[in-house]
Amino acid sequence: MAVTKLISMKNDNTLQKIQRLEEKIDRLQKSLTRLERKLSDHIDFIDRVYEPLRSPISKIKNFFG
């Protein structure tokens, strides 16, 4: 009976460790998702700001015909 109790305690401890790891993974995933969204928004912003500057000579030529 003592062996069965030890095995049960070990299984409970293992389950607790797995649950803590899953919680940490969930937090990391949420953090990565937020960072990915921020980075994507920033890249979009940079693209919008610098789009007019990418080819200024051709834009000037088109303006003057």
Long-range contacts (C-beta under 8 A, 24 or more apart in sequence): none
